[in-house]
Amino acid sequence: MIVLGIETSCDETGVALYNTTPWEAGKPAFEGILGQGLHSQIAMHRDYGGVVPELASRDHIRRVLPLLDQSLAQSGLKLGDIDAVAYTQGPGLAGALLVGSAFAKSLAQGLKLPSIGVHHLEGHLLSPLLGQTAPEFPFIALLVSGGHTQLMKVSGIGQYELLGETLDDAAGEAFDKTAKLLGLDYPGGAAISKLAEKGRVGIFDLPKPMLHSGDFDFSFSGLKTAVLNQVKKWEANSHSDPQGRDQFHADLARSFVDAIVAVLVSKSEKVLEQTGCKHLVLAGGVGANAQLRQALNNMASKRGYAVHYPPIELCTDNGVMIAFAGALRMLNQNNGSTRSGAFDVKPRWDLQSNNLAN
């Protein structure tokens, strides 16, 4: 079965084609990727310091058809070879989601194919299955992105249990806001991580929110405020030495990254210990962070766990993860597929409400 995936939840337009034959034959899942196209809107939104929903929606309209043509050309397939269409139904920006839904539903209806709405977070959770070393069920997923920081127990396809989540800013939001405080460009994750490599360890004693809370929830707004206080303190002292300012920023970035990583790793370790799971998956855009990956690898090595990552190019939003998640749903009964032409989207959508029936 060949599934077309369309992702338009925020500021990336992704289109991909996935063949389920390798998965069904027990072969590595990544062998089923036939073709893909991805366009990022980062450059367009950078001047605004964040995503502008109306601009994002308009750009998705411009990009989705050329990316479909690109994916078909890579795969050597034609539209008539597609068996189903998967699209991101939510959560995300309403206007952006509507673009993908309208395109997917119209295409599916015209080709007389089933369509399936995919939960964006399910795409991220399952994307590590496309890596060279796939995790075994059940596993714990640490989902870290611009809008979400969650710990989930994944018992199988469509079997997700939320164990903890952020109570305010997600880790990705904290990265972006801190980057802005330090004068770095949007998006802030990669810039902060790179700057932190030049910083010295332990220069600032920043808080590690909820590190010892006894649960698996997160909070990063206080950490962001602590960074703001340090910046104000520096500015109040009227430092004018550019080199001194650069080192201050690098040291603060290092302390900030170390604080977030310490919390994420500690909570992940405790979840693994409590649940008895031996496999941890890191997914979402912040999953590409080098410091976080290294810290998780060190923890897992000491404790006898295995950590799994999606291919680095699949950490950000992409069409492959939507095609893959949709394909796995199509292989299950009660998967939510439909031939309806309604452009239904869910900007706010609880992942657990989308679990497959037992």
C-alpha positions in Angstrom: 0.0 0.0 0.0 1.3 3.4 -1.0 0.3 6.3 1.2 0.7 10.0 0.4 1.4 12.2 3.5 0.8 15.9 3.7 2.0 18.1 6.6 1.0 21.7 7.0 0.5 22.2 10.7 2.7 25.2 11.2 5.7 26.6 9.2 6.9 23.6 7.2 5.2 22.2 4.2 5.9 18.5 3.8 4.8 16.0 1.2 6.0 12.3 1.1 5.2 8.9 -0.3 5.5 5.8 1.8 5.2 2.1 0.8 4.1 -0.3 3.6 5.6 -3.4 2.0 8.9 -3.4 3.9 7.0 -2.8 7.2 4.6 -5.6 6.6 7.5 -7.9 5.7 9.3 -7.1 8.9 12.1 -5.2 7.2 13.5 -1.8 8.3 10.7 0.8 8.1 12.8 3.4 6.4 13.0 1.3 3.3 9.4 2.2 2.6 10.2 5.9 2.0 9.8 6.5 -1.7 10.0 10.2 -2.2 9.6 13.4 -0.2 9.7 17.2 -0.5 10.0 19.8 2.3 9.9 23.5 2.4 10.7 25.6 5.6 9.2 29.0 6.1 11.9 30.1 8.7 13.4 32.8 6.5 10.0 34.3 5.8 9.0 34.5 9.5 12.4 35.5 10.9 11.8 39.2 10.5 8.7 38.9 12.7 10.5 36.9 15.4 7.9 34.1 15.2 5.3 32.4 13.0 2.7 34.7 11.4 -0.3 32.4 10.9 -1.8 34.2 7.8 1.6 34.2 6.0 2.1 30.5 6.9 -1.2 29.5 5.4 -0.7 31.4 2.2 2.8 29.9 1.7 1.4 26.4 2.2 -0.9 27.0 -0.7 2.0 28.0 -2.9 4.2 25.1 -1.9 2.1 21.9 -1.6 1.5 21.1 -5.3 5.1 21.6 -6.4 6.2 19.4 -3.5 3.8 16.7 -4.5 5.3 16.9 -8.0 8.8 16.6 -6.5 7.8 13.6 -4.4 6.2 11.8 -7.4 9.3 12.5 -9.5 11.6 11.1 -6.9 9.6 7.9 -6.5 8.9 7.4 -10.2 5.2 7.0 -9.4 2.1 8.6 -10.7 -1.0 9.8 -8.9 -2.8 6.7 -10.0 -0.3 4.5 -8.0 -1.4 6.0 -4.6 -3.7 4.0 -2.4 -4.5 6.5 0.3 -3.9 10.0 1.4 -2.9 11.0 5.0 -2.8 14.6 6.2 -2.1 16.4 9.5 -5.6 17.0 11.0 -4.2 18.7 14.1 -3.1 20.1 16.4 -1.6 23.3 14.8 -2.6 26.6 13.2 -6.2 26.4 12.0 -5.6 28.1 8.7 -2.4 26.1 7.9 -4.2 22.8 8.8 -7.1 23.8 6.5 -4.8 24.1 3.6 -3.5 20.5 4.0 -6.9 19.1 4.8 -8.5 20.8 1.7 -5.7 19.6 -0.6 -5.7 16.1 0.8 -9.4 15.6 0.8 -9.9 17.1 -2.7 -7.1 14.9 -4.1 -8.5 11.8 -2.3 -12.0 12.5 -3.5 -10.9 13.1 -7.1 -8.9 9.8 -7.1 -11.6 7.9 -5.2 -9.2 7.1 -2.4 -9.6 6.9 1.4 -8.1 9.8 3.4 -7.0 9.7 7.0 -6.4 12.5 9.4 -3.2 12.1 11.4 -2.4 13.5 14.8 0.7 15.6 14.4 2.3 14.3 17.6 1.6 10.7 16.6 3.8 11.4 13.6 6.6 12.6 15.8 6.2 9.7 18.2 6.4 7.1 15.5 9.1 8.7 13.4 12.0 6.9 15.4 10.6 3.7 14.0 12.1 5.0 10.7 15.6 5.1 12.1 18.4 2.5 11.6 17.6 1.0 15.0 13.9 0.9 15.8 12.6 0.8 19.4 10.6 -2.1 20.7 7.1 -1.7 22.2 6.4 -0.6 24.8 8.7 2.4 24.9 8.8 5.8 26.5 8.7 8.8 24.2 10.1 12.2 25.2 8.5 14.6 22.8 10.2 18.0 22.8 9.1 20.6 20.3 8.2 24.3 20.0 4.7 23.7 21.3 5.0 20.5 23.3 7.1 18.9 26.0 5.6 15.6 27.0 6.5 12.1 28.3 4.4 9.4 26.8 4.2 5.6 27.2 3.8 4.1 23.8 2.5 0.5 24.0 1.8 0.1 20.3 0.3 1.9 17.3 -2.5 4.0 18.6 -1.8 3.1 22.2 -0.5 6.2 24.0 -0.6 7.2 27.6 0.4 10.7 28.7 2.6 10.5 31.8 3.7 14.2 32.1 3.7 17.5 30.2 4.7 21.1 30.4 2.5 23.3 32.6 3.5 26.5 30.8 6.2 27.2 28.2 7.4 24.1 26.2 11.1 23.6 25.9 11.2 24.9 22.3 9.3 28.1 23.3 11.9 28.6 26.1 14.7 28.2 23.6 13.1 30.7 21.2 12.4 33.3 23.9 15.9 33.0 25.5 17.5 33.3 22.0 15.6 36.6 21.6 16.8 37.9 24.9 20.4 37.1 23.8 19.9 38.8 20.4 19.9 35.6 18.4 17.7 35.0 15.3 14.5 33.0 15.2 14.2 30.1 15.6 16.3 30.0 18.7 17.0 26.3 19.3 19.9 25.7 17.0 21.4 29.2 17.7 21.3 28.7 21.5 22.9 25.2 21.2 25.7 26.5 19.0 26.4 29.5 21.3 26.3 27.2 24.3 29.3 25.3 22.9 31.4 28.4 23.5 30.2 28.9 27.1 31.8 27.8 30.4 30.1 25.3 32.6 28.5 26.5 35.9 29.0 30.2 35.5 25.3 30.9 36.3 23.2 29.0 38.8 20.0 28.9 36.9 16.9 27.1 38.3 16.0 23.6 37.1 12.2 23.9 37.4 10.3 20.9 38.9 13.5 18.8 38.9 12.4 17.2 42.2 8.6 17.7 41.9 7.9 14.0 42.3 5.9 13.8 39.0 6.7 13.9 35.3 5.5 17.4 34.5 7.6 20.3 33.3 7.8 24.1 33.7 10.2 26.3 31.8 8.7 29.8 32.3 10.7 30.4 35.5 13.9 29.5 33.7 13.2 32.0 31.0 12.6 34.6 33.7 15.9 33.8 35.4 17.7 34.4 32.1 15.9 37.7 31.7 17.0 38.8 35.2 20.6 38.0 34.3 20.4 40.0 31.1 19.0 43.0 32.9 21.7 42.7 35.6 24.4 42.7 32.9 22.8 45.7 31.1 22.4 47.6 34.4 26.2 47.4 35.0 26.7 49.2 31.6 29.3 46.7 30.2 30.5 48.0 26.9 33.2 45.5 26.1 31.9 43.5 23.1 34.1 40.5 23.9 32.9 40.5 27.5 29.3 40.6 26.3 29.9 37.8 23.8 31.4 35.6 26.6 28.5 36.5 28.9 26.0 35.5 26.3 27.8 32.2 25.7 28.1 31.4 29.4 24.4 32.2 29.9 23.4 30.1 26.9 25.5 27.2 28.3 23.8 27.4 31.8 20.4 27.7 30.2 20.9 24.6 28.0 22.4 22.6 30.8 19.4 23.4 33.1 16.8 22.3 30.5 18.8 19.2 29.6 19.2 18.2 33.3 15.4 18.4 33.8 14.6 16.5 30.6 17.1 13.7 31.3 16.2 13.4 35.0 12.5 13.0 34.3 13.1 10.6 31.4 15.3 8.4 33.7 12.6 8.4 36.4 9.9 7.4 33.9 12.0 4.5 32.6 12.7 3.3 36.1 9.0 3.5 37.2 7.5 1.9 34.1 10.2 -0.8 33.6 10.6 0.2 30.0 14.0 -0.2 28.5 13.6 1.9 25.4 13.4 5.7 25.2 12.5 7.6 22.1 13.4 11.3 21.6 11.2 13.0 19.1 10.3 16.6 18.0 12.3 19.5 16.7 14.4 19.9 19.9 15.3 16.2 19.5 18.1 17.5 17.2 19.8 19.3 20.1 23.3 17.9 20.4 23.6 18.5 24.2 20.4 16.7 24.9 21.3 13.7 22.8 24.7 13.4 24.4 23.2 13.6 27.9 20.5 11.0 27.1 23.1 8.7 25.6 25.3 9.0 28.8 22.3 8.3 31.1 21.2 5.3 29.0 24.7 3.9 28.9 25.0 4.0 32.7 21.6 2.6 33.3 21.4 -0.1 30.6 18.7 1.6 28.5 18.5 2.2 24.8 17.8 5.6 23.3 16.4 5.9 19.8 16.2 8.9 17.5 14.5 9.6 14.2 16.8 10.4 11.3 18.1 13.9 11.9 16.2 15.2 8.8 12.9 13.9 10.3 13.2 15.7 13.6 11.4 18.8 12.3 7.9 18.6 10.9 7.8 16.6 7.6 5.6 14.7 5.3 7.3 11.4 5.8 6.2 11.0 9.5 2.6 11.8 8.4 2.6 9.3 5.5 4.2 6.7 7.8 1.7 7.2 10.7 -1.2 7.3 8.3 0.0 4.1 6.7 0.3 2.3 10.0 -3.2 3.5 10.9 -4.5 2.2 7.6 -3.2 -1.2 8.4 -5.3 -1.2 11.6 -9.1 -1.5 11.9 -11.0 1.4 13.3 -8.3 3.8 12.0 -10.5 6.8 11.2 -10.1 6.7 7.5 -12.9 8.2 5.5 -14.0 9.1 2.0 -15.8 12.2 3.2 -14.9 15.5 1.5 -15.3 17.6 4.7 -12.3 19.7 5.5 -12.1 18.8 9.1 -9.2 20.1 11.3 -8.5 20.0 15.0 -6.3 22.9 16.1 -6.5 21.6 19.6 -6.4 17.8 19.9 -5.6 15.5 22.7 -3.5 12.6 21.4 -5.0 10.0 23.9 -8.5 10.8 22.5 -7.2 9.4 19.2 -6.1 6.0 20.6 -7.2 3.0 18.6 -10.0 0.9 20.2 -8.7 -2.3 21.9 
